[in-house]
Amino acid sequence: MAKFIQNNETVDTFPGEVQFFFTHTIDLPIGSKTHQLAFVKWYLPAPDRKTRFYCKADNDDDEGCNVELWKNECYDADRDSIIPVHNIYSRFVPSKFVVGSRTPKTYMAVMPINRQFYL
């Protein structure tokens, strides 16, 4: 999971699957600089906030929700797919979650492991 600043200046956490880690070195006038990077496939959010926070407690506080629903599909690879390793916030446990009985929809339940990940 990693946090991103959205267009409206809010911060949101996105789950993703790290495909691989790599290093990149750039030669600058002051010397070489090496970065540790990750290539990540980011999962698409559920269609609306009500679905995403389906498992929250009765209050309206999204922070009270420790399970979020996401689509089991990923964004296309783009510049956001490459992030510095130190921007990885934490890990999570994925699980299949079905909403509804008449016309069931299957999502991925994301359960964060509440400890930050440091390299």
Residue pairs with C-beta under 8 A, 6 or more apart in sequence:
1 13
1 14
1 15
1 16
1 88
1 89
1 90
1 91
1 92
1 110
1 112
2 13
2 14
2 16
2 40
2 83
2 87
2 88
2 89
3 11
3 12
3 13
3 14
3 87
3 89
4 11
4 12
4 13
4 14
4 80
5 11
6 12
13 89
13 112
14 42
14 43
14 45
15 42
15 43
15 68
15 70
15 92
15 94
15 108
15 110
16 40
16 41
16 42
16 43
16 74
17 40
17 41
17 43
17 74
18 38
18 39
18 40
18 88
19 38
19 39
19 40
19 41
20 38
20 39
21 36
21 37
21 38
21 39
21 85
22 37
22 38
22 39
23 34
23 35
23 36
23 37
24 34
24 35
24 37
25 32
25 33
25 34
25 35
26 32
26 33
26 35
35 84
36 84
36 85
36 86
36 119
37 82
37 83
37 84
37 85
38 82
38 83
38 84
38 85
38 88
39 77
39 81
39 82
40 81
40 82
40 83
41 74
41 75
41 77
41 81
42 74
42 75
42 80
42 81
43 70
43 71
43 72
43 73
43 74
43 75
43 108
43 110
44 70
44 71
44 73
44 74
44 75
45 52
45 70
45 71
46 52
46 54
46 68
46 69
46 70
46 71
46 107
49 62
51 69
51 99
51 107
52 68
52 69
52 70
53 62
53 65
53 68
53 69
54 69
54 99
55 65
55 66
55 67
55 68
55 69
55 109
56 62
56 64
56 65
57 64
57 65
66 111
66 112
67 109
67 110
67 111
68 109
68 110
69 97
69 99
69 107
69 108
69 109
69 110
70 107
70 108
70 110
71 107
71 108
72 96
72 106
72 107
72 108
75 81
85 119
86 119
88 117
88 119
89 116
89 117
90 112
90 113
90 114
90 115
90 116
90 117
91 112
91 113
91 117
92 110
92 111
92 112
92 113
93 110
93 111
93 113
94 108
94 109
94 110
94 111
95 108
95 109
95 111
96 106
96 107
96 108
96 109
97 106
97 107
97 108
97 109
98 104
98 105
98 106
98 107
99 105
99 106
99 107
